[in-house]
Every structure is written in C-alpha cells, then in structure tokens.
Amino acid sequence: MTTAVGIFLRVIVGMLGLALVLRTLSSVIRTFVLPRSVNERITGFVFLNLRRLFQLRMKFATTYEERDKVMALYAPIGLLLLVPTWLALVTIGYAGMYWAIGVQPASHAFLLSGSSLLTLGFAPVDGLAQMALAFSEAALGLILVALLIAYMPTMYSAFSQREAAVSMLEVRAGAPPSAITMITRLHRIGRFEHLNELWEQWEVWFVYVEETHTSLAALPFFRSPEPNRSWITAAGAVLDAASLINSTVDVPHDARADLCIRAGYLALRSVGDFFRLNLPPIPQPDDPESQRQISITRQEFDEACAELEAGGVPLKPDRDKAWRDFAGWRITYDSPLLALAAVTMAPYAPWSSDRSLPSRRDRRRSRKLIPTSRRVNTAQPD
C-alpha cells in the first residue's frame, strides 16, 4: 500500500512539474513571440506586484518630477524581472520531475534542476532519464535568455518610432502639448494646409501605437526621454486639435481629420481594453447628452475659443453648434484618454492628464512653469 501511494505521489508531482514548465513556456511564447495582444497572467502578476512596490515608493514623492524619476524605472525593471521569474518557475517544475524519477532528497532535485537550467554542470546526472531532463532544461534556459536579448531591440525600436512623432509635435504644439497652441501657431505662420499632412501622419501613428502597445505590453509604461513629454498627452493634443478644427475653426472640412480621430479613439480604446481599464461603451457622437459626459466644460470650451480668436484664428459663428459638434467628437476618446493618462502617470497637459487624479496634485505647481500665452484654462473642482 505504501509503495502504491508513493508511486501515485511521484506521478502527481511529476505531472504538476511538467504542467508548470509548459505553462511557463506558454507565458514566454505569449509575451515574446506571439504577434498579437494577449493578457498573460504570469507577466501581469510580475508587473502588477512590481507596481504595488513602486506605489509604496511614490508615497514619499511630493512632486511630479520625483514620481517621474521613480516611474522611469518601472517598465525596464519589470521587463528584466520576467526572465528570473520564468527561470524560477522552470527550476521548480523540473525539480518536481527530477524528484518523480527518483532524485532524492527534494533539495538535491532542486539543486540538479538549477545546475541544468543555468548550464553550470556542478550537479552530476545519473541515467538516461535524468540526462534527457537535464538537456531539455538547459536548452530551455538558453532559449529564455536568447528571447529576452532578441526582444529588447524590438521594444526599443518601437519606443524610438513612437517618441520621434511625440518629439516633433513639440515644435507645433509646445510643451506640454496643447491643441490651442498648435492651431494658433500654424495659423500664425500661415501653414494651416500643413494640418492635412498632420492628420495622415498621426492616423498612421495611432495604428502603429495600437499594434505595438498591445503586443508589447511593457511599452505603454516606457516614459519619454523628457519628463514633460508623453505619448498619451501628445495623442490627446492631436485629437483635440482635430476635433476643434472639425467643429469650431472656420475652414473647409477635411475627412482626413475624421479618420485621424477615428484611428485615435480606436487605438486608445484598444490599449485601454488590453489593460482592462473598464472603459464605458463607445457612445454615439450625436447623443444630446454628450456635452455632459465629457470632461471638458462649456466654460473651458468658450475660453479656448476666446484664445483662438485672440490669435486671429477664424471661428464658426454658431458657437452653440460648435460646442455640440466638439462634444460629439471628444466623447469618442475622452474616457480612454483620461484612463490611460492616469494609469501611465502622464505629465501635466491641458485637457488630458490634468483630468486624471495623479496629476491633480501637481497641477498648480506645473501651471506656474507654463507661460501664460501657452495655457488653456483647465480648472476643475478638486
């Protein structure tokens, strides 16, 4: 009876070890190899628990600049922690299989597993079964390290392409990026026709972001080289500029602005859904209640129009209709924009991250650093 129970226990432990190794290998494939967005539990576990540690550290940060320095390390450290986590799981899984085939005691099985995985070779193997497991584990360890090495250039290449557009936007929209600044500046230099090219460029950018920021899960949390830049605030400035051009500025309608907005809100919603941000359903742009559902108030819209008029930008005469049209465009991307600005702890920017809780603490301080001519009234009740 005792022998039967012992054999049964070995079989169960061996099967559990094999299942753990296969589950870890599946996590590696889903994270590093599979070219589509997949919510991976092991990867999510690493990043979520690391985020909790960073949250504890940020309790001691009093300004956005301090939080930005802390959060700049979050994604790189999380990415580097994935391989040790997978290696540890593989070591435990193979230790169970070694124990199941007769390696005693359990501590020696664990030692043999670690020696094989890291190709150290200090623990001798005995027999064909142990040798087969040792060879397969050593190969798996090399594959994990090789995948991380190959993954890094892909990650930083995608990051570089994203940031190139974000950096170029500062020339047109200022820092922090503002739709009002961009429209006024282009009108002042007589380059309104440049907006047509801009909508096309950013439509492509949004499609690229949707693909890379869901298939490369750590990428949304890689922060820009400059603390006052962010991919999400840049996206908000472009979308607001397109919405204002469509609704408020008295220029011929350009369907490319419509496509840019659609590409933008689809991209932001896709990234938000990937991170399970519980976004509300996409509302109808012509919903009469849309003016009440967006984070921009009518007073803020009127003040933005006044600033555009002061800059000489021609506006449509019917201000009420312009407000309804702007709200109809803004409502499509308002929720995912604010949610992503909050979860990525984006720097201050009008009409985007200034609506999210993490940036409210520094809003008054940040606005003191922004020249008055570049501000948009973004007052919200605290």
Summary of the structure (lengths in Angstrom):
residues: 382
radius of gyration: 26.5
end to end distance: 70.5
largest distance: 92.7
contacts: 1203
relative contact order: 0.10
helix: 71%
strand: 1%
